[in-house]
């Protein structure tokens, strides 16, 4: 029974990692499509377009999501190599250590990306501060905010995946292993002798 719980937690963790990749890609697509026309004062011109590419912070956000998706795809590969049995004990430890480093980098990128996306209300363009770019280009800001929300969702999915990897195997071993050996009879485990 302990193995079934552990296998289910591994499958859940893997599914959440894959969801992190998908959400990072979705955030990238949303950011890349973020553009709108600005109308009225105080726009830089009477009618102009605003795009994510006008702002270095939003270009960073897009790049951070692309890199995060690639890093999580690598992490999926690294965490599943041990399952496939293609590598030895030493290589499995190295893969796990590298996966942890990749996970940390991905979390940093996802959280910083979302922070940049939610700060769009305070951005200026080419040295000129636009008072309330979101008032002038509401659809643009909506798309940027949605991209940020998707980045947060990806970061949460990754965090939950890591929690499941780290905590659930501990509780599974506490639930099952002590009683199976018969050594836990004095602790209230069911024993057949």
SVG drawing of the C-alpha trace seen along z (x, -y; Angstrom):
<svg xmlns="http://www.w3.org/2000/svg" viewBox="-10 -65 38 81">
<polyline fill="none" stroke="black" stroke-width="0.4" points="0.0,0.0 2.9,-2.4 4.2,-1.8 0.8,-2.7 0.7,-6.0 4.3,-6.8 3.5,-6.0 0.5,-8.2 2.4,-11.0 5.1,-10.6 2.5,-10.7 0.8,-13.8 4.2,-15.5 5.0,-14.7 1.6,-16.0 2.1,-19.2 5.6,-19.6 4.1,-19.1 1.4,-21.6 4.1,-24.1 5.6,-23.8 2.2,-24.2 1.3,-27.3 4.7,-28.9 4.1,-28.5 0.5,-29.9 1.8,-32.9 4.4,-33.4 1.8,-33.3 -0.5,-35.7 2.4,-38.2 3.5,-37.9 0.0,-38.8 -0.3,-41.7 -0.9,-44.8 -3.6,-47.5 -4.2,-50.9 -4.0,-53.9 -6.4,-56.7 -6.8,-60.1 -4.6,-62.1 -1.9,-61.7 -0.9,-59.2 2.5,-59.9 0.6,-60.5 -3.1,-60.9 -3.5,-57.2 -0.6,-54.7 -0.1,-51.1 1.3,-49.8 2.9,-46.3 4.8,-44.2 7.9,-44.8 7.8,-48.6 8.8,-47.7 12.0,-46.0 10.3,-44.6 7.7,-42.9 10.3,-41.5 12.0,-40.1 8.7,-38.6 8.3,-36.9 11.9,-35.6 11.6,-34.4 8.5,-32.3 10.3,-30.8 13.3,-29.9 11.1,-28.6 9.3,-26.3 12.6,-25.0 13.9,-24.4 10.9,-22.6 11.0,-20.4 14.6,-19.6 13.4,-18.9 10.8,-16.5 13.5,-14.6 15.8,-14.6 13.2,-13.4 12.0,-10.6 15.4,-9.2 15.6,-7.4 12.1,-6.0 13.1,-4.6 16.1,-2.8 18.5,-4.0 21.1,-5.4 23.0,-4.2 22.8,-5.4 25.5,-8.1 23.9,-9.5 20.5,-9.4 21.8,-11.6 23.4,-14.0 20.2,-14.2 18.2,-14.9 20.6,-17.6 20.5,-19.2 16.7,-19.0 16.6,-20.9 18.8,-23.6 16.6,-23.9 13.5,-24.0 14.9,-26.9 15.8,-28.8 12.4,-28.2 10.6,-29.5 12.7,-32.6 11.9,-33.3 8.2,-32.6 7.7,-34.8 9.7,-37.7 7.9,-37.4 4.5,-37.7 5.7,-40.7 6.8,-42.5 3.4,-41.8 1.4,-43.1 3.5,-46.3 2.4,-47.3 0.2,-50.1 3.3,-52.0 5.3,-51.7 6.4,-54.5 7.6,-54.4 10.9,-55.5 11.6,-57.8 8.1,-59.3 5.9,-58.4 2.4,-57.5 0.0,-58.3 -2.2,-55.3 -1.2,-53.3 -3.9,-50.9 -6.5,-53.7 -5.4,-54.3 -4.9,-50.7 -7.1,-48.6 -7.0,-45.5 -3.2,-45.5 -3.1,-45.7 -5.7,-42.9 -3.5,-40.6 -0.4,-41.5 -2.2,-40.9 -3.6,-37.5 0.0,-36.6 1.1,-37.4 -1.7,-35.4 -0.8,-32.4 2.9,-32.8 1.7,-32.7 -0.3,-29.6 2.8,-27.9 4.8,-28.9 2.2,-27.4 2.0,-24.2 5.7,-23.9 5.7,-24.6 3.0,-22.0 4.9,-19.5 8.0,-20.0 6.0,-19.7 4.5,-16.4 8.0,-15.1 9.5,-16.1 6.7,-15.6 4.5,-12.8 7.2,-10.1 8.0,-10.8 4.4,-10.4 4.1,-7.2 7.1,-5.6 5.8,-6.5 2.4,-5.1 3.5,-1.8 7.0,-0.6 7.1,-0.4 4.2,2.0 5.1,4.3 8.3,5.4 6.5,6.6 8.8,4.4 6.0,1.9 3.7,4.3 4.4,2.4 3.4,-0.9 -0.1,0.3 0.5,1.8 -1.4,4.9 0.8,8.0 0.0,11.6 2.0,13.4"/>
</svg>
